[in-house]
């Protein structure tokens, strides 16, 4: 169940973890309290609170310019907030930054590699600053991301999806428990998207890795994330379990070619029309109502001489929720400057 907080946002329900490798339920991978960031007079973040459980896939969404990049920079220790506290695995990020970041990895934008080196050689050189990492550890990590068969091939011959996998492998080394992924499926073909999606789920399920994803691809976030936070204009407006968000209210979808007649019938019958989706020769009306009301509605429509092309329970998508909460279409083109 989604519960409203005093700030008007929604809070995350808890669930037990049976994997002993993961942190206990009392532990959080990320805990942020009152995070505020300004640039001159512009307030980029307004008192953000965040609770990210260990061993989950966590989505972070917001319109362009909402403050996503600003918060991610703060969580990675790349920017200091004006106010607020951040803990990573129970340690103060700003007091123990160097220690904390040894267990945190990130893939931000397109990962860059030495294309004349092999996958193995890239990981070897890129992780040398983290200390001596054994050949076995690197090979095991390449196996985890599904690149064990191409470990000896030059990265210049890799597809974009393979480079994304290699970027995730680099983020996992040497023993990282938390990884940040910025648009992990952007630019991938359908097979690449499926592969990365399955990899992320497996990292969480089998290894207890916490994955924090920032993305504008809402359909992907819905399929891969356990929880999601939505921010808008620097404020957190929603924090909930994804399954709870898309199941949050009952709706009925009714499609007909008798558009004008149906609209008049619904208005006169005091049905609440939430949305009308127009097609070439028909319209689909999204109504507020419970699934149990469908038989009676269908009977009344038939009695009124209105043809029914489809009538069923309507399930929201994460995109529906996002647009409703932020009042913006996900393709709005405001620059994400901060």
C-alpha positions as CSV (number, residue, x, y, z in Angstrom):
1,X,0.0,0.0,0.0
2,X,1.2,3.5,-0.7
3,X,1.0,5.8,2.3
4,X,1.0,9.6,2.2
5,X,3.6,11.5,4.2
6,X,3.1,14.8,5.7
7,X,4.9,16.4,2.8
8,X,2.4,15.0,0.4
9,X,4.7,12.4,-1.1
10,X,4.4,8.6,-0.9
11,X,6.5,6.4,1.2
12,X,8.1,3.1,0.3
13,X,6.7,-0.1,1.8
14,X,9.3,-2.6,3.1
15,X,9.7,-6.2,2.1
16,X,11.9,-9.0,3.5
17,X,15.0,-10.2,1.8
18,X,15.9,-13.9,2.0
19,X,19.4,-13.5,0.5
20,X,21.9,-13.6,3.5
21,X,24.5,-11.8,1.3
22,X,22.4,-8.7,1.3
23,X,22.3,-6.1,4.1
24,X,19.7,-6.5,6.7
25,X,16.4,-4.7,6.5
26,X,17.6,-2.1,9.0
27,X,20.4,-1.1,6.6
28,X,20.0,1.4,3.8
29,X,22.3,1.7,0.8
30,X,21.4,5.4,0.5
31,X,19.9,7.7,3.1
32,X,19.5,11.4,2.3
33,X,17.9,13.9,4.6
34,X,17.1,17.6,3.8
35,X,19.4,17.8,0.8
36,X,19.3,21.3,-0.6
37,X,21.4,22.8,-3.5
38,X,21.3,26.3,-4.9
39,X,23.1,27.9,-7.8
40,X,23.0,31.6,-7.0
41,X,19.3,32.4,-6.6
42,X,18.2,29.2,-8.4
43,X,17.1,26.4,-6.0
44,X,18.0,23.1,-7.8
45,X,17.0,20.8,-4.9
46,X,14.6,21.6,-2.1
47,X,15.1,19.5,1.0
48,X,15.2,16.1,-0.6
49,X,14.8,13.0,1.6
50,X,15.7,9.6,0.1
51,X,15.7,6.0,1.4
52,X,17.1,3.3,-0.8
53,X,17.1,-0.2,0.6
54,X,20.1,-2.4,0.0
55,X,19.7,-5.0,-2.8
56,X,17.0,-3.4,-4.8
57,X,16.7,-1.8,-8.3
58,X,15.7,1.8,-7.6
59,X,14.5,4.2,-10.3
60,X,15.0,8.0,-10.2
61,X,12.7,10.0,-12.5
62,X,11.9,13.6,-13.2
63,X,11.2,16.0,-16.1
64,X,14.2,17.6,-17.8
65,X,15.6,20.3,-15.4
66,X,14.0,18.7,-12.3
67,X,17.3,18.3,-10.5
68,X,18.1,14.6,-11.2
69,X,21.7,15.3,-12.3
70,X,22.3,17.6,-9.4
71,X,21.3,14.9,-6.9
72,X,23.3,12.1,-8.6
73,X,26.4,14.3,-8.4
74,X,25.8,14.8,-4.7
75,X,25.3,11.1,-4.1
76,X,28.5,10.4,-5.9
77,X,30.4,12.9,-3.9
78,X,31.0,15.1,-6.9
79,X,29.1,18.1,-5.5
80,X,28.5,19.4,-2.0
81,X,24.9,20.4,-1.0
82,X,24.2,23.7,0.7
83,X,22.3,21.8,3.4
84,X,21.5,18.2,4.2
85,X,23.1,14.9,5.1
86,X,23.9,11.8,3.0
87,X,24.8,8.4,4.2
88,X,26.0,5.5,2.0
89,X,25.7,2.1,3.8
90,X,25.4,4.0,7.1
91,X,28.5,6.2,6.7
92,X,28.5,9.9,6.3
93,X,29.4,10.6,2.6
94,X,31.0,14.0,3.3
95,X,33.2,12.7,6.2
96,X,34.2,9.3,4.8
97,X,34.0,10.0,1.1
98,X,37.2,8.2,0.0
99,X,36.3,5.1,2.0
100,X,32.7,5.0,0.8
101,X,33.4,5.5,-2.9
102,X,35.6,2.4,-2.9
103,X,32.3,0.4,-2.9
104,X,30.4,2.6,-5.3
105,X,30.5,2.4,-9.1
106,X,28.8,4.4,-11.8
107,X,28.1,4.4,-15.6
108,X,27.2,8.0,-16.5
109,X,26.3,8.6,-20.2
110,X,28.1,6.5,-22.8
111,X,31.0,4.5,-21.2
112,X,34.4,5.3,-22.8
113,X,37.1,2.7,-23.4
114,X,40.4,2.2,-25.1
115,X,39.2,0.7,-28.3
116,X,42.5,-0.8,-29.3
117,X,42.6,-2.8,-26.0
118,X,40.6,-6.0,-25.2
119,X,37.7,-6.1,-22.8
120,X,40.0,-7.7,-20.2
121,X,42.8,-5.2,-20.7
122,X,40.4,-2.3,-20.4
123,X,39.1,-3.5,-17.0
124,X,42.7,-4.3,-15.8
125,X,44.0,-0.8,-16.6
126,X,40.8,1.1,-15.5
127,X,40.8,-0.6,-12.1
128,X,44.5,-0.3,-11.2
129,X,43.8,2.7,-9.1
130,X,41.6,0.5,-6.9
131,X,44.5,-1.7,-6.0
132,X,45.6,-5.1,-7.3
133,X,42.6,-6.9,-8.8
134,X,43.2,-10.5,-9.7
135,X,42.8,-11.9,-13.2
136,X,40.3,-14.3,-11.8
137,X,38.2,-11.5,-10.4
138,X,38.2,-9.6,-13.7
139,X,37.3,-12.8,-15.6
140,X,34.5,-13.6,-13.1
141,X,33.1,-10.1,-13.6
142,X,33.2,-10.4,-17.4
143,X,31.2,-13.6,-17.0
144,X,28.7,-11.9,-14.8
145,X,27.9,-9.4,-17.5
146,X,27.9,-12.0,-20.3
147,X,31.2,-11.0,-22.0
148,X,33.4,-14.0,-21.0
149,X,33.5,-15.2,-24.6
150,X,34.8,-11.9,-26.0
151,X,37.2,-11.0,-23.1
152,X,40.1,-11.2,-25.6
153,X,38.6,-9.1,-28.4
154,X,39.3,-5.5,-29.0
155,X,36.6,-3.2,-27.7
156,X,36.6,-1.3,-31.0
157,X,34.7,-4.2,-32.5
158,X,32.0,-4.2,-29.7
159,X,28.4,-3.2,-30.3
160,X,27.0,-0.4,-28.2
161,X,25.2,-2.9,-26.0
162,X,28.4,-4.8,-25.4
163,X,30.1,-1.6,-24.4
164,X,27.2,-0.9,-21.9
165,X,27.8,-4.3,-20.4
166,X,31.5,-3.6,-20.1
167,X,30.7,-0.3,-18.5
168,X,28.6,-2.1,-15.9
169,X,31.5,-4.6,-15.3
170,X,33.8,-1.7,-14.7
171,X,31.3,-0.2,-12.2
172,X,31.2,-3.5,-10.3
173,X,34.9,-3.8,-9.7
174,X,36.5,-4.4,-7.4
175,X,33.7,-5.3,-4.9
176,X,31.2,-2.5,-5.4
177,X,27.9,-3.0,-3.6
178,X,26.1,0.1,-5.1
179,X,26.1,1.2,-8.7
180,X,24.6,4.2,-10.4
181,X,23.4,3.8,-14.0
182,X,22.4,6.9,-16.1
183,X,20.2,5.9,-19.0
184,X,21.6,2.3,-19.2
185,X,19.4,1.3,-22.2
186,X,19.6,4.5,-24.1
187,X,20.6,3.9,-27.8
188,X,20.3,0.1,-27.6
189,X,18.4,-2.1,-30.0
190,X,15.6,-4.4,-28.5
191,X,18.0,-7.3,-28.0
192,X,20.4,-5.0,-26.2
193,X,17.7,-3.5,-24.0
194,X,16.5,-7.0,-23.0
195,X,20.1,-8.1,-22.2
196,X,20.8,-5.1,-20.0
197,X,17.4,-5.4,-18.3
198,X,18.1,-9.1,-17.4
199,X,21.6,-8.3,-16.2
200,X,20.4,-5.6,-13.9
201,X,17.7,-7.8,-12.4
202,X,20.2,-10.7,-12.0
203,X,22.8,-8.4,-10.2
204,X,20.1,-7.5,-7.6
205,X,18.6,-11.0,-7.2
206,X,21.8,-13.1,-7.2
207,X,24.5,-10.7,-5.8
208,X,22.5,-8.3,-3.7
209,X,23.9,-5.3,-5.6
210,X,21.9,-2.1,-5.2
211,X,21.3,-0.5,-8.6
212,X,20.3,3.2,-8.8
213,X,18.9,4.0,-12.2
214,X,18.2,7.5,-13.7
215,X,16.3,7.2,-16.9
216,X,13.7,8.9,-19.1
217,X,12.7,5.5,-20.6
218,X,9.7,5.0,-18.4
219,X,8.6,1.6,-19.8
220,X,12.0,0.2,-19.0
221,X,12.0,1.6,-15.5
222,X,8.6,0.0,-14.9
223,X,9.9,-3.4,-16.0
224,X,13.2,-3.4,-14.1
225,X,12.8,-1.2,-11.0
226,X,11.4,-2.3,-7.6
227,X,10.9,1.2,-6.3
228,X,10.9,4.7,-7.8
229,X,11.2,8.3,-6.7
230,X,9.9,11.1,-8.9
231,X,11.2,14.7,-8.5
232,X,9.8,17.8,-10.1
233,X,11.2,21.4,-9.9
234,X,13.7,20.2,-7.3
235,X,11.2,18.7,-5.0
236,X,10.3,15.0,-4.3
237,X,6.7,14.5,-5.4
238,X,6.5,10.7,-5.2
239,X,8.3,7.7,-3.6
240,X,6.7,4.3,-3.9
241,X,6.9,0.7,-5.0
242,X,6.5,0.6,-8.7
243,X,3.8,-2.1,-8.5
244,X,1.8,0.0,-6.0
245,X,2.0,3.1,-8.3
246,X,0.5,1.4,-11.4
247,X,-2.2,-0.3,-9.3
248,X,-3.0,2.7,-7.2
249,X,-6.6,3.3,-8.4
250,X,-9.4,1.5,-10.3
251,X,-10.1,2.6,-13.9
252,X,-12.2,1.3,-16.8
253,X,-11.3,1.5,-20.4
254,X,-14.2,1.7,-22.9
255,X,-13.5,1.9,-26.7
256,X,-16.3,2.8,-29.2
257,X,-16.8,4.2,-32.7
258,X,-19.9,6.1,-31.5
259,X,-17.7,8.8,-30.1
260,X,-20.1,11.7,-29.8
261,X,-23.0,9.6,-28.6
262,X,-20.8,7.9,-26.0
263,X,-19.4,11.2,-24.7
264,X,-22.9,12.6,-24.2
265,X,-24.0,9.3,-22.5
266,X,-21.1,9.3,-20.1
267,X,-21.4,13.0,-19.1
268,X,-25.2,12.7,-18.6
269,X,-24.6,9.6,-16.5
270,X,-22.1,11.4,-14.2
271,X,-19.2,9.1,-15.2
272,X,-15.9,10.7,-14.5
273,X,-13.9,10.7,-17.7
274,X,-10.2,10.8,-16.8
275,X,-8.9,10.7,-20.4
276,X,-10.0,10.3,-24.0
277,X,-7.6,8.7,-26.4
278,X,-8.7,9.4,-30.0
279,X,-7.9,6.9,-32.8
280,X,-8.6,7.1,-36.5
281,X,-12.3,6.2,-36.4
282,X,-12.9,5.6,-32.6
283,X,-12.0,6.8,-29.2
284,X,-11.0,5.1,-25.9
285,X,-12.5,6.6,-22.8
286,X,-10.7,6.0,-19.5
287,X,-13.2,6.2,-16.7
288,X,-12.9,6.2,-13.0
289,X,-14.5,3.0,-11.7
290,X,-14.0,-0.5,-10.4
291,X,-13.8,-3.6,-12.4
292,X,-17.0,-4.9,-10.8
293,X,-18.9,-2.0,-12.5
294,X,-18.0,-3.2,-16.0
295,X,-21.1,-5.5,-16.6
296,X,-23.6,-2.8,-15.6
297,X,-21.8,-0.2,-17.7
298,X,-21.8,-2.5,-20.7
299,X,-25.5,-3.2,-20.2
300,X,-26.3,0.5,-20.1
301,X,-24.2,1.2,-23.2
302,X,-25.9,-1.5,-25.2
303,X,-29.4,-0.3,-24.0
304,X,-28.4,3.2,-25.2
305,X,-27.5,1.8,-28.7
306,X,-23.8,2.5,-28.3
307,X,-21.5,0.0,-29.9
308,X,-18.7,-1.4,-27.7
309,X,-15.4,-2.2,-29.4
310,X,-13.7,-2.9,-26.1
311,X,-14.4,-2.6,-22.4
312,X,-12.0,-3.8,-19.7
313,X,-10.1,-2.8,-16.6
314,X,-7.5,-0.2,-17.3
315,X,-4.1,-0.6,-15.8
316,X,-1.9,2.5,-15.5
317,X,1.6,2.5,-16.9
318,X,4.4,4.3,-15.1
319,X,4.2,6.8,-17.9
320,X,0.6,7.5,-17.0
321,X,1.6,8.1,-13.4
322,X,4.5,10.3,-14.3
323,X,2.5,12.6,-16.6
324,X,-0.3,12.8,-14.0
325,X,2.1,13.6,-11.1
326,X,4.4,16.1,-12.9
327,X,1.8,17.5,-15.4
328,X,4.4,17.0,-18.2
329,X,4.9,14.8,-21.1
330,X,8.1,12.8,-20.9
331,X,9.2,14.2,-24.2
332,X,9.2,17.9,-23.0
333,X,12.3,19.5,-24.2
334,X,13.4,21.8,-21.4
335,X,17.1,21.7,-21.0
336,X,18.4,19.6,-18.0
337,X,21.0,22.2,-17.1
338,X,21.6,21.2,-13.5
